[in-house]
Amino acid sequence: MGAIIQILILPLVALAIVTVGKIPTELALGIMVLSAAPGGVTSNILTAYARGDIALSISLTAIISLISAITLPFILTISHEIIAGEKIHDISMVQTAVSIFFIVTVPVIIGLLTRRHAPGFTARIQKKVEFVSAILFAIILMGAIYEQRSNIVLYFTQAGLATLTLNLIMLTLAILLSKCFSSGLKQQIAISLECGLQNGTVAITVAALLLGGGMTIIPAAIYSLIMFPTALILVMIFRMKGKKDIQ
């Protein structure tokens, strides 16, 4: 159920938001890239803190990351045709799939193999890798802000409301659907957080490499900031619910 929510329902909700909200094309495409991006390690960490099913959370992240080489370029191509009214002429489906495979899928495979066969090495380099990722994230974000500095307030207003709406709707839908189809609270926590939190770093990387960056990375950058308050509120609710169930 978690995979279906993230692969099918999330992009449809995002498409509805950008269509109804009449979001500018580049911002809309950035939101669609965000909706197609897999979850990240953040959802795994928050699932652990909320006392959810960590194994399920990690499995969902890995599965979605592996198949995103197919789903992400398909969603990007279809959404570009709907939003912009034309096909992507500069990027082929195959080229995009190959790019996504190396951007998203290969690092996940390497990470899974390394964690399994060299857990000590993984633990030693984890903080360094996170630090480097944060630096690269900041560089890309600052470059986009500088490039669009004259319109940045307008873009942040438009994309901020759309991404917040996407975040809240998906968290709500994930909670409701997980209650219907999952076996217990721990599984509900994992599915809710995995489907409600997208990997902003991956979305920014994909938008920068495949769509030329600029305005297309702004939605993911904003989303990466606003998802934490809503996620932490949800985590605290789940923790209190878990305590009540124990009592």
DRENDRENLO-887404 format. One line per 3 residues: number of its first residue (from 1); their letters; for each residue z, y, x of N, C-alpha, C. Coordinates in steps of 0.05 Angstrom, whole numbers, plus 32768, in hexadecimal, padded with zeros to 4 digits. Each point is the difference from the previous one (the first is absolute). Layout:
% residues N
NUM) A) Z:Y:X:Z:Y:X:Z:Y:X ~ ...
This chain:
% residues 247
1) MGA) 8000:7FE8:8011:8000:8018:7FEF:8000:8019:8011 ~ 8010:8000:8016:8001:8017:8011:7FE6:8007:800D ~ 7FF0:7FEB:8007:7FE6:8005:800C:7FED:800C:7FEC
4) IIQ) 8001:7FF6:7FE7:7FEE:800A:7FEB:8006:801D:7FFA ~ 801A:8007:7FFF:8007:801C:7FFB:7FF5:8012:8015 ~ 8002:7FF8:8019:7FF8:8011:8016:7FE2:8001:8004
7) ILI) 7FF2:7FE9:7FFC:7FE3:7FFF:8004:7FF1:800C:7FE9 ~ 8009:7FFB:7FE8:7FF0:8007:7FE8:800B:8018:7FF1 ~ 801A:7FFF:7FF9:800B:8015:7FEF:8003:801A:800E
10) LPL) 800A:7FFF:8019:8004:8019:8010:7FE7:8011:8003 ~ 7FE9:7FF4:8008:7FE8:8011:8003:7FF6:800B:7FE5 ~ 8004:7FF0:7FEA:7FF8:800A:7FE6:8011:8018:7FF7
13) VAL) 801A:7FFE:8005:8012:8016:7FF9:7FF8:8019:8011 ~ 7FFB:7FFC:801A:7FF8:8016:8011:7FE6:800D:7FF6 ~ 7FED:7FF0:7FF9:7FE6:800A:7FF6:8004:8010:7FE6
16) AIV) 8012:7FF7:7FEF:8005:800E:7FE7:800D:801B:8006 ~ 8012:8001:8013:800E:8019:8007:7FEC:8015:800B ~ 7FEF:7FF7:8013:7FEE:8014:800C:7FEA:8009:7FED
19) TVG) 7FF9:7FEE:7FED:7FEC:8007:7FEC:800B:8013:7FEB ~ 8017:7FFA:7FF5:800D:8011:7FEC:8009:801A:800C ~ 800A:7FFF:8018:800A:8018:800E:7FEA:8012:800C
22) KIP) 7FE7:7FF6:7FFF:7FE9:800E:800C:8006:8009:801C ~ 800A:7FED:8011:8006:8005:801C:7FE7:8004:8010 ~ 7FFE:8014:8012:7FE9:8004:8011:7FF8:7FE6:800E
25) TEL) 7FE6:7FFD:8004:7FF5:7FE6:8009:800D:7FF5:8019 ~ 8003:8010:8015:800C:7FF6:8019:801D:7FF7:7FFC ~ 800F:8010:7FF1:801C:7FF8:7FFB:8001:7FE7:7FEF
28) ALG) 7FEE:7FFE:7FED:7FFF:7FE9:7FEE:7FF9:7FE6:8010 ~ 7FED:8003:8013:7FFA:7FE9:8011:8017:7FF8:8011 ~ 800F:8013:800A:8018:7FFB:800F:8015:7FF1:7FF0
31) IMV) 8003:8007:7FE7:8012:7FF2:7FEE:7FF7:7FE3:7FFB ~ 7FE6:7FFC:7FFE:7FF6:7FE5:7FFB:8003:7FEF:8019 ~ 7FFD:800B:8018:8005:7FF1:8018:801E:7FF9:8001
34) LSA) 8011:8012:7FF9:801D:7FFB:7FFF:8006:7FE9:7FED ~ 7FF4:8000:7FE9:8005:7FEC:7FEC:7FF7:7FE4:8008 ~ 7FEC:7FFF:8012:7FF5:7FE7:8009:800D:7FF6:8019
37) APG) 8010:8011:800D:800D:7FF8:8019:8017:7FED:7FFA ~ 8005:7FED:8012:8016:7FED:7FFC:801B:800D:8003 ~ 8015:7FF2:7FF8:801B:800A:8005:8006:7FFE:801D
40) GVT) 8016:800C:8008:8007:8000:801D:801C:7FF6:8004 ~ 8009:8002:8019:801A:7FF6:8007:8016:800E:7FF2 ~ 7FFB:8019:7FF7:8015:800F:7FF2:8009:7FF2:7FE7
43) SNI) 7FED:7FF4:7FF1:8008:7FF1:7FE8:8011:7FE8:8006 ~ 7FFA:7FF4:8017:8010:7FE9:8009:801C:8008:8007 ~ 8003:8016:800D:801B:800A:8008:8010:8008:7FE7
46) LTA) 7FF3:800F:7FEE:800E:8008:7FE8:8007:7FE9:7FEE ~ 7FEF:7FEB:8000:8006:7FE8:7FF0:8019:7FF3:800B ~ 8002:7FFF:801B:8018:7FF4:800C:8019:8011:7FF9
49) YAR) 7FFE:801A:8001:8016:8012:7FFA:8008:7FFD:7FE2 ~ 7FED:7FFC:7FEF:8005:7FFD:7FE3:8009:7FE4:7FF9 ~ 8002:7FEE:8014:8008:7FE4:7FFD:7FEC:7FF1:7FEF
52) GDI) 7FE6:8005:8006:7FEB:7FF2:7FF2:7FF7:7FE7:800F ~ 7FEA:7FF4:7FF7:7FF5:7FE9:800D:7FEE:8009:8017 ~ 800C:7FFF:8018:7FF2:800A:8018:7FE7:7FEF:8006
55) ALS) 8003:7FE6:7FFD:7FEA:7FEE:8006:7FE8:8006:7FEE ~ 8005:8005:7FE7:7FEB:8007:7FED:7FF3:801A:8007 ~ 8010:8014:8008:7FF6:801A:8007:7FEE:7FFE:8019
58) ISL) 8008:7FF2:8014:7FF0:7FFD:8018:7FE7:7FF1:7FFA ~ 8002:7FEB:7FEF:7FE8:7FF0:7FF9:7FEB:8011:7FF1 ~ 800A:8011:7FED:7FED:8011:7FF2:7FF3:8014:8013
61) TAI) 800F:800C:8012:7FF5:8013:8013:7FEA:7FF2:8011 ~ 8006:7FE8:800A:7FEE:7FF1:8011:7FE6:7FF9:7FF0 ~ 8004:7FF5:7FE8:7FE9:7FF8:7FF0:7FED:8017:7FF9
64) ISL) 800C:8016:7FF6:7FF0:8017:7FF9:7FF2:800C:8019 ~ 800E:8000:8016:7FF4:800B:8019:7FE8:7FEF:8009 ~ 8003:7FE5:7FFD:7FEB:7FEE:8008:7FE7:8003:7FEF
67) ISA) 8003:8003:7FE6:7FE9:8001:7FEE:7FF6:801C:7FFC ~ 800E:8014:800B:7FF7:801C:7FFD:7FE5:8005:800E ~ 7FF9:7FEF:8013:7FE6:8002:800C:7FE9:7FFE:7FEC
70) ITL) 8006:7FF2:7FEA:7FEC:7FFD:7FEA:8005:8014:7FEA ~ 801A:8002:7FF8:8006:8011:7FE8:7FFD:801E:8006 ~ 8009:8009:8017:8000:801D:8006:7FE4:800B:8001
73) PFI) 7FED:7FF4:800F:7FE5:800B:7FFF:7FF2:7FFF:7FE5 ~ 8007:7FEA:7FF1:7FF4:7FFE:7FE5:800A:8017:7FEE ~ 801B:8004:8001:800C:8016:7FEF:7FF6:801B:8009
76) LTI) 7FFD:8004:801B:7FF7:8019:800A:7FE3:8006:7FF8 ~ 7FEF:7FEC:8001:7FE4:8003:7FF9:7FFD:8006:7FE2 ~ 800D:7FF0:7FF0:7FFE:8004:7FE3:800C:801B:7FF7
79) SHE) 8017:8007:800B:800D:8019:7FF8:7FF0:8018:800A ~ 7FF3:7FFE:8017:7FEF:8016:800A:7FE8:8005:7FEC ~ 7FF5:7FEA:7FF7:7FE9:8002:7FED:8009:800D:7FE6
82) IIA) 8018:7FF9:7FF7:800B:800A:7FE6:8008:801E:8003 ~ 800F:8005:8016:800B:801B:8003:7FEB:8014:8009 ~ 7FF0:7FF9:8015:7FEC:8012:800B:7FE5:7FFE:7FF2
85) GEK) 7FFD:7FEB:7FF0:7FE7:7FFD:7FF1:7FE9:7FF6:8011 ~ 8006:7FF5:8017:7FEC:7FF6:8011:800B:7FEA:8012 ~ 7FEF:7FEF:800B:8009:7FEB:8012:8005:800C:801C
88) IHD) 8011:7FF2:8010:8005:8008:801B:7FE7:7FF8:8011 ~ 7FF1:8014:8009:7FE8:7FFA:800F:8005:7FFB:801D ~ 8015:800D:800B:8005:7FFE:801D:800F:7FE7:8008
91) ISM) 800C:7FF2:7FEC:8011:7FEA:8006:7FF8:7FE8:7FEF ~ 7FFA:7FE9:800C:7FF9:7FE8:7FF1:801A:7FF1:7FF9 ~ 7FFE:7FEF:7FEC:8016:7FEF:7FF8:8009:7FEE:8017
94) VQT) 7FEC:7FF4:800E:8006:7FEE:8016:800D:800F:8017 ~ 7FF6:8017:8006:800B:8010:8016:801D:8008:7FFA ~ 8004:8008:7FE7:801B:8008:7FF8:8013:7FE8:8001
97) AVS) 7FF7:7FE9:7FF6:8011:7FE8:8001:8007:7FF8:801C ~ 7FED:8002:8012:8006:7FF9:801C:8014:8014:800C ~ 7FFD:801A:7FFA:8012:8014:800A:801C:7FFC:7FF5
100) IFF) 8003:7FFA:7FE6:801A:7FFB:7FF4:800D:7FE7:800D ~ 7FEF:7FEC:8005:800A:7FE7:800C:800E:8006:801B ~ 7FF3:8011:8010:800C:8006:801A:8017:8014:7FFE
103) IVT) 7FFF:8012:7FED:8015:8014:7FFC:8019:7FF5:7FF5 ~ 7FFD:7FEE:7FEC:8017:7FF6:7FF0:8006:7FE3:8005 ~ 7FEB:7FEF:7FFD:8005:7FE3:8000:8008:7FF5:801B
106) VPV) 7FF0:8008:8015:8006:7FF6:801B:801C:8007:8009 ~ 8009:8019:7FFD:801C:8006:8008:8015:7FF0:7FF1 ~ 7FFB:7FFA:7FE7:8013:7FF0:7FF1:8001:7FE3:800A
109) IIG) 7FE8:7FF5:8006:7FFF:7FE5:800C:800F:7FFF:801A ~ 7FFA:8014:8011:800D:8001:801B:801F:8002:7FFC ~ 8008:8012:7FED:801C:8004:7FFB:800E:7FE6:7FF7
112) LLT) 7FF3:7FF2:7FED:800C:7FE7:7FF5:8002:7FEB:8016 ~ 7FEB:7FFD:8010:8000:7FEC:8016:8015:8007:8015 ~ 8002:801A:8007:8013:8009:8014:801D:7FFC:7FF6
115) RRH) 8005:8007:7FE7:801B:7FFD:7FF5:8008:7FE3:7FFF ~ 7FEC:7FEF:7FFB:8006:7FE3:7FFD:8005:7FF3:801B ~ 7FEF:8006:8014:8001:7FF2:8019:800F:800F:8016
118) APG) 8004:801A:7FFD:800F:800F:8014:8013:8014:7FF2 ~ 8014:7FF7:7FF2:8012:8012:7FF1:800F:8013:8012 ~ 8008:7FF7:8018:800E:8011:8013:7FEF:8017:8009
121) FTA) 7FE7:7FFB:8007:7FEE:8015:8008:7FFB:8014:7FE9 ~ 7FFD:7FF5:7FE8:7FFC:8011:7FE8:8018:8013:7FFD ~ 8018:7FF6:8002:8018:8011:7FFD:8001:8016:8015
124) RIQ) 7FF7:7FF9:8019:8002:8014:8016:7FEC:8017:7FFC ~ 7FE8:7FFA:7FF6:7FEB:8015:7FFF:7FFF:800E:7FE5 ~ 800F:7FF6:7FEC:7FFD:800A:7FE5:8005:801E:7FFE
127) KKV) 8016:800A:800C:8006:801C:7FFF:7FEB:8011:800F ~ 7FF6:7FF6:8016:7FEB:800F:800F:7FE7:8002:7FF0 ~ 7FF8:7FEA:7FF3:7FE8:8000:7FEF:8003:8014:7FE9
130) EFV) 8018:8000:7FF3:8005:8012:7FEA:7FFF:801D:800A ~ 800A:8005:8018:7FFF:801C:800B:7FE4:8009:8005 ~ 7FEF:7FEF:800C:7FE4:8006:8005:7FF1:8005:7FE6
133) SAI) 8006:7FEF:7FEC:7FF3:8003:7FE6:8007:801B:7FF3 ~ 8019:8007:8003:8009:801A:7FF4:7FF2:8018:800E ~ 7FFD:7FFE:801A:7FF2:8015:800F:7FE3:8003:7FF8
136) LFA) 7FF2:7FE9:7FFE:7FE4:8000:7FF8:7FFD:800B:7FE3 ~ 8013:7FF7:7FEF:8000:800A:7FE4:8002:801E:7FFF ~ 8013:800B:8011:8005:801D:8000:7FE7:800F:800B
139) IIL) 7FF3:7FF5:8014:7FE8:800D:800C:7FEA:8002:7FEB ~ 7FFB:7FEA:7FF3:7FEA:7FFF:7FEC:8007:8014:7FE9 ~ 8019:7FFF:7FF7:8008:8012:7FEA:7FFE:801D:8007
142) MGA) 800A:8007:8018:7FFF:801C:8009:7FE3:800A:8003 ~ 7FEF:7FEE:8009:7FE4:8007:8003:7FF3:8006:7FE5 ~ 8006:7FF0:7FEC:7FF5:8004:7FE5:800B:801A:7FF4
145) IYE) 801A:8005:8004:800C:8018:7FF5:7FF3:8019:800C ~ 7FFC:8000:801B:7FF5:8016:800E:7FE3:8005:7FF6 ~ 7FF1:7FEA:7FFD:7FE4:8003:7FF8:7FFD:800C:7FE4
148) QRS) 8014:7FF9:7FEE:7FFE:8009:7FE4:8016:8016:7FFA ~ 8008:800E:8015:8017:8012:7FFD:7FFD:8016:7FEB ~ 7FE7:8009:7FFB:7FFC:8015:7FED:8004:7FF7:7FE3
151) NIV) 7FFD:7FE6:7FFB:8003:7FF6:7FE5:8017:7FEC:7FFD ~ 8011:7FFF:8014:8014:7FEA:8002:8013:8000:7FE8 ~ 8009:8018:7FF8:8013:8001:7FE9:7FF4:7FF5:7FE7
154) LYF) 7FE7:8007:7FFA:7FF2:7FF7:7FE9:7FFD:7FE1:8001 ~ 7FF7:7FF6:8017:7FFC:7FE4:8003:801A:7FF0:7FFD ~ 8016:800A:800B:8019:7FF3:7FFF:800A:7FFF:7FE3
157) TQA) 7FFB:8016:7FF1:8008:8001:7FE4:7FF1:7FEC:7FF0 ~ 7FE6:7FFF:8003:7FEF:7FED:7FF1:8006:7FE3:8007 ~ 8000:7FFA:801A:8004:7FE5:8008:801D:7FF7:7FFD
160) GLA) 8013:8013:8002:801C:7FF9:7FFE:8007:7FF6:7FE4 ~ 7FF6:800E:7FEB:8006:7FF8:7FE5:7FF2:7FE5:7FFA ~ 7FE8:7FFC:800A:7FF1:7FE7:7FFA:800E:7FE9:800E
163) TLT) 8008:8003:8019:800C:7FEA:800E:801C:7FFA:7FF6 ~ 800F:8014:7FF7:801A:7FFC:7FF4:7FFD:7FF1:7FE6 ~ 7FEC:8008:7FF0:7FFB:7FF2:7FE7:7FF8:7FE3:8005
166) LNL) 7FEF:7FFB:8014:7FF9:7FE5:8007:8018:7FEF:8008 ~ 8011:800C:8011:8018:7FF2:8009:8012:7FF9:7FE9 ~ 8006:8012:7FEE:8012:7FFC:7FEA:7FF5:7FEB:7FEC
169) IML) 7FE6:8003:7FFA:7FF4:7FED:7FED:8000:7FE4:800B ~ 7FF9:7FFD:801A:7FFF:7FE5:800B:801C:7FF4:8003 ~ 8013:8010:8007:801C:7FF5:8002:8009:7FF6:7FE4
172) TLA) 7FFA:8010:7FEB:8007:7FF9:7FE5:7FF2:7FE7:7FF7 ~ 7FE5:7FFF:8004:7FF1:7FE9:7FF8:8008:7FE7:800E ~ 8005:8003:801A:8009:7FE9:8010:801A:7FF5:7FF7
175) ILL) 8013:8011:7FF9:801A:7FF8:7FF6:7FFD:7FF0:7FE5 ~ 7FF0:800C:7FEE:7FFD:7FF4:7FE5:7FF1:7FE5:8002 ~ 7FEA:7FFF:8010:7FF1:7FE7:8002:800F:7FEB:800F
178) SKC) 800E:8008:8015:800F:7FEC:8010:8017:7FF3:7FEF ~ 800B:8010:7FED:8014:7FF4:7FEE:7FF4:7FEA:7FEE ~ 7FE7:8004:7FF9:7FF3:7FED:7FEF:7FF8:7FE6:800E
181) FSS) 7FF8:8003:801A:7FF3:7FE9:800D:8010:7FF5:8018 ~ 8015:800E:800A:800E:7FF5:8017:8019:7FF2:7FF7 ~ 800C:7FF0:8012:8016:7FEE:7FF9:801B:800D:8000
184) GLK) 8004:8015:800F:801A:800C:8002:8000:801C:800B ~ 8018:800C:8003:8002:801B:8009:7FF5:8004:801D ~ 8005:7FED:8011:7FF7:8003:801C:7FE1:8002:8001
187) QQI) 7FF3:7FF0:7FF0:7FE3:8000:7FFF:7FF5:801A:7FF3 ~ 800F:800A:7FEC:7FF8:8019:7FF3:8002:8017:8014 ~ 8015:8000:8011:8003:8015:8014:7FE9:7FFF:8014
190) AIS) 7FF9:7FE8:800A:7FEB:7FFE:8014:7FE5:8009:7FF4 ~ 7FFA:7FF8:7FE8:7FE6:8007:7FF4:7FFF:801E:7FFA ~ 8016:800B:7FF5:8000:801C:7FF8:7FFC:8012:8019
193) LEC) 800E:7FFA:8016:7FFE:8011:8017:7FE5:7FFC:800F ~ 7FF7:7FE7:8000:7FE6:7FFA:800D:7FE9:800E:7FF2 ~ 8001:8000:7FE6:7FE9:800C:7FF0:8003:801E:7FFD
196) GLQ) 8019:800A:8003:8004:801C:7FFC:7FFE:8011:8019 ~ 7FFF:7FF3:8017:7FFF:800E:801A:7FE8:7FF7:800F ~ 7FEF:8013:8006:7FE7:7FFB:800F:8004:8007:801E
199) NGT) 7FEF:7FF5:8010:8000:8005:801D:7FF0:801A:8006 ~ 800E:8016:8001:7FF3:801A:8005:7FF2:8001:801B ~ 800C:7FF4:8014:7FF4:8001:801B:7FE5:7FF2:8000
202) VAI) 7FFE:7FE8:7FF3:7FE7:7FF2:7FFF:7FEB:8010:7FF0 ~ 8009:800C:7FEA:7FEE:8011:7FEF:7FF5:8017:8010 ~ 8011:800D:8010:7FF7:8017:8010:7FEC:7FF6:8015
205) TVA) 8006:7FEA:800D:7FEE:7FF5:8015:7FE5:7FFA:7FF4 ~ 7FFF:7FF2:7FE9:7FE7:7FF9:7FF3:7FF1:8019:7FF8 ~ 800E:8013:7FF4:7FF2:8019:7FF7:7FF5:8010:8018
208) ALL) 800F:8000:8016:7FF7:800F:8017:7FE8:7FF3:800D ~ 8000:7FE5:8002:7FEA:7FF2:800D:7FE7:7FFD:7FEF ~ 8004:7FFB:7FE6:7FE9:7FFA:7FEF:7FF6:8017:7FF0
211) LGG) 8012:8013:7FFA:7FF8:8017:7FEF:8001:801B:800F ~ 8006:7FFE:801A:7FFF:8018:8011:8019:8011:7FFF ~ 8016:7FF6:7FF4:8019:800E:8000:7FFF:8018:7FED
214) GMT) 800A:8017:800A:8000:8019:7FF0:8012:7FFD:7FE8 ~ 7FF6:8008:7FE8:800F:7FFF:7FE8:8007:7FE4:7FF7 ~ 7FF0:7FEC:8008:8004:7FE5:7FF6:801A:7FF3:800A
217) IIP) 800C:800B:8015:8019:7FF4:800A:8019:800E:7FF4 ~ 7FFC:8016:7FF3:8017:8010:7FF6:800F:7FF0:7FEB ~ 7FF3:7FF3:7FEC:8010:7FF0:7FEC:8013:7FEC:800D
220) AAI) 7FF6:7FF1:8014:8010:7FEC:800D:8017:800D:800F ~ 7FFB:8017:800D:8015:800E:800F:8016:8009:7FED ~ 7FF8:800B:7FE9:8014:800A:7FEC:800F:7FE8:7FF5
223) YSL) 7FF1:7FEB:7FF9:800D:7FE8:7FF4:8015:7FF4:8013 ~ 7FFA:8001:801A:8013:7FF5:8014:801A:800F:8000 ~ 8000:8018:7FF6:8019:8010:7FFF:800E:7FFD:7FE5
226) IMF) 7FF1:8000:7FEA:800D:8000:7FE6:8009:7FE4:7FF7 ~ 7FF5:7FEB:800D:8007:7FE5:7FF7:801D:7FF9:8007 ~ 800B:800C:8014:801B:7FF9:8009:8016:8007:7FEC
229) PTA) 8000:8019:7FF4:8015:8006:7FED:7FFF:7FEE:7FE7 ~ 7FE8:7FFB:7FF5:7FFE:7FEF:7FE9:8008:7FE3:8006 ~ 7FF8:7FF7:8018:8006:7FE4:8008:801E:7FFD:8005
232) LIL) 800D:8014:800C:801D:7FFE:8005:8010:8000:7FE6 ~ 7FF7:8010:7FED:800D:8000:7FE6:7FFE:7FE4:7FF3 ~ 7FE8:7FF5:8002:7FFC:7FE5:7FF4:8011:7FEB:800F
235) VMI) 8002:8003:801A:8010:7FED:8010:801D:8001:7FF7 ~ 800B:8018:7FFC:801C:8003:7FF8:8004:7FF4:7FE4 ~ 7FED:8004:7FEE:8002:7FF4:7FE5:8001:7FE2:8002
238) FRM) 7FEE:7FF4:8011:7FFF:7FE3:8003:801B:7FF6:800C ~ 800A:800F:8014:801A:7FF7:800C:8016:8000:7FEC ~ 8002:8015:7FEF:8015:8001:7FEC:7FFC:7FEA:7FEB
241) KGK) 7FE7:7FFA:7FF9:7FFA:7FEB:7FED:8008:7FE5:800C ~ 7FFB:7FFC:801A:8007:7FE8:800D:801E:7FFB:8001 ~ 800F:8016:8004:801E:7FFE:8000:800A:7FF8:7FE5
244) KDI) 7FF4:800C:7FEB:8009:7FFA:7FE5:7FFA:7FE2:7FF9 ~ 7FE9:7FF6:8009:7FF9:7FE4:7FFA:8013:7FED:800E ~ 8009:8008:8019:8013:7FF0:800E:801B:7FFF:7FF2
247) Q) 8008:8017:7FF6:801A:8002:7FF2:7FFF:7FF2:7FE5
